[in-house]
Amino acid sequence: MTFETLSTTEWFLQQSMQDQQKIGGLFFKVNQILEGVEETGGERNRFLAFAFCVNSGGQDCN
């Protein structure tokens, strides 16, 4: 997904300008992290699964 695609969704457009800016900032940070994972030979899907586990409060994330 690109930011252009995200920023034209109905959901995004319903957010306040302040929230749109926060969402945009987070989008670009996550995108930068994922690019770094790929550049270092990491597995994008494995990283995302790990991040989801950590974010969900998982105790045994591998």
Secondary structure, DSSP 8 states (H G I E B T S, - for coil): --HHHHHTSHHHHTS-HHHHHHHHHHHHHHHHHHHHHHHTT--HHHHHHHHHHHHTT-SS--
